[in-house]
């Protein structure tokens, strides 16, 4: 028998553990933006596979409006836009992200990420949800055992 608990899953951005997640079945998603391989069939029915060098990906996660991480991420998103519009050639520091599942033995590593768009600000009679999407230059999936990785 095996078991799983989200309690043993860490999302780490720039070395700090993110918290304030929504309790749901689908809290964090890490996915590549394009297929690794594309099948091409010639006129005689012979298959050829074109392999893509594109390893970009998206890491999506949902936070409660009460999470302190919303303020951190809004500030990072605003800083990158301000820097880009300032005429300054210097580049902001891209985000480095790790998704560590210490029970499921998988590690997703996002290299050089940025926030493409800030989530809409919504308010209501209950606690609202902010869904963050971080685009990464390279998304690597590593399978093994990582009981001590994370925070």
C-alpha positions as CSV (number, residue, x, y, z in Angstrom):
1,X,0.0,0.0,0.0
2,X,1.1,3.5,-0.7
3,X,-0.1,6.9,0.5
4,X,0.2,10.5,-0.4
5,X,-0.1,13.8,1.4
6,X,0.2,17.3,-0.1
7,X,1.8,18.3,3.2
8,X,5.0,16.7,1.7
9,X,4.9,18.7,-1.5
10,X,6.9,22.0,-1.7
11,X,6.8,24.7,-4.3
12,X,10.0,26.7,-4.0
13,X,10.5,30.0,-5.7
14,X,14.0,31.6,-5.5
15,X,14.8,29.5,-2.5
16,X,11.7,30.3,-0.5
17,X,8.7,27.9,0.2
18,X,5.4,29.1,-1.1
19,X,2.4,28.7,1.1
20,X,-1.3,29.7,1.2
21,X,-2.5,27.2,-1.4
22,X,-6.1,26.5,-2.1
23,X,-7.2,23.0,-0.9
24,X,-8.2,21.2,-4.1
25,X,-7.4,18.2,-6.2
26,X,-5.3,20.2,-8.7
27,X,-3.2,22.8,-6.8
28,X,0.0,22.9,-8.8
29,X,0.5,22.0,-12.4
30,X,3.8,21.9,-14.3
31,X,3.6,21.2,-18.0
32,X,5.6,21.7,-21.2
33,X,4.3,24.2,-23.7
34,X,4.9,22.0,-26.8
35,X,5.2,18.3,-27.6
36,X,8.6,16.8,-27.3
37,X,8.1,14.9,-30.6
38,X,5.9,15.5,-33.7
39,X,5.1,12.7,-36.0
40,X,5.4,13.2,-39.7
41,X,4.1,10.7,-42.2
42,X,5.4,10.7,-45.7
43,X,3.3,10.0,-48.9
44,X,4.1,6.3,-48.6
45,X,3.0,6.0,-45.0
46,X,6.5,5.9,-43.4
47,X,6.7,7.6,-40.0
48,X,9.4,10.1,-39.2
49,X,9.6,11.8,-35.8
50,X,10.7,15.5,-35.5
51,X,12.1,16.2,-32.1
52,X,11.7,19.7,-30.6
53,X,14.4,21.5,-28.7
54,X,11.8,23.7,-27.1
55,X,11.7,22.8,-23.4
56,X,9.7,25.8,-22.3
57,X,6.9,25.2,-19.8
58,X,4.3,26.7,-17.5
59,X,4.0,26.2,-13.8
60,X,0.5,27.1,-12.6
61,X,-0.7,27.3,-9.0
62,X,-3.6,28.7,-7.0
63,X,-3.3,30.8,-3.8
64,X,-5.9,32.0,-1.4
65,X,-6.3,35.8,-1.4
66,X,-5.0,35.8,2.2
67,X,-1.6,34.3,1.2
68,X,1.4,36.6,1.7
69,X,2.8,35.2,-1.5
70,X,0.3,37.2,-3.6
71,X,2.0,40.4,-2.5
72,X,5.4,39.0,-3.3
73,X,4.4,37.8,-6.8
74,X,2.5,41.0,-7.7
75,X,5.7,42.9,-6.7
76,X,7.9,40.7,-8.9
77,X,5.5,41.0,-11.8
78,X,5.4,44.8,-11.5
79,X,9.1,45.1,-11.2
80,X,9.8,43.1,-14.4
81,X,7.4,45.3,-16.4
82,X,8.8,48.5,-14.9
83,X,12.3,47.4,-15.7
84,X,11.4,46.4,-19.2
85,X,9.7,49.8,-19.9
86,X,12.4,51.9,-18.3
87,X,14.8,51.8,-21.2
88,X,17.3,50.1,-19.0
89,X,19.2,47.3,-20.8
90,X,19.7,45.3,-17.6
91,X,17.5,42.3,-17.2
92,X,15.6,41.6,-14.0
93,X,16.4,38.4,-12.1
94,X,14.3,35.5,-13.6
95,X,12.5,33.2,-11.2
96,X,13.9,29.8,-10.3
97,X,11.2,27.3,-9.3
98,X,11.2,23.8,-7.9
99,X,8.2,21.6,-7.4
100,X,9.2,18.8,-5.0
101,X,6.9,15.9,-4.3
102,X,8.8,14.0,-1.5
103,X,6.3,11.2,-1.5
104,X,5.7,10.8,-5.2
105,X,9.4,10.8,-6.1
106,X,9.3,13.5,-8.7
107,X,10.9,16.8,-9.1
108,X,10.0,19.5,-11.6
109,X,12.6,22.2,-12.1
110,X,11.6,25.5,-13.8
111,X,14.6,27.5,-15.0
112,X,14.5,31.2,-15.7
113,X,10.8,32.0,-15.3
114,X,8.7,35.1,-15.4
115,X,5.1,36.1,-14.8
116,X,3.4,36.8,-18.1
117,X,0.3,38.3,-16.6
118,X,-0.9,39.1,-13.1
119,X,-4.1,37.5,-12.0
120,X,-7.2,39.6,-11.9
121,X,-8.1,41.2,-8.6
122,X,-11.4,39.7,-7.5
123,X,-13.3,40.2,-4.3
124,X,-16.5,38.8,-3.0
125,X,-18.2,37.7,0.2
126,X,-15.8,34.8,0.7
127,X,-12.1,34.2,0.2
128,X,-11.1,34.4,-3.5
129,X,-8.4,32.6,-5.4
130,X,-5.5,33.9,-7.4
131,X,-4.2,31.6,-10.0
132,X,-0.6,32.3,-10.9
133,X,1.1,31.2,-14.2
134,X,4.9,31.3,-14.5
135,X,6.5,30.8,-17.9
136,X,9.9,29.0,-17.7
137,X,12.6,28.8,-20.3
138,X,13.3,25.2,-19.4
139,X,11.1,22.8,-17.5
140,X,12.8,19.6,-16.5
141,X,11.1,16.6,-14.9
142,X,13.3,14.3,-12.8
143,X,12.2,11.1,-11.4
144,X,13.9,9.4,-8.4
145,X,13.7,9.7,-4.6
146,X,13.8,13.1,-3.0
147,X,12.9,12.7,0.6
148,X,15.2,15.5,1.8
149,X,14.8,17.9,-1.0
150,X,12.6,21.0,-0.4
151,X,12.1,23.1,2.6
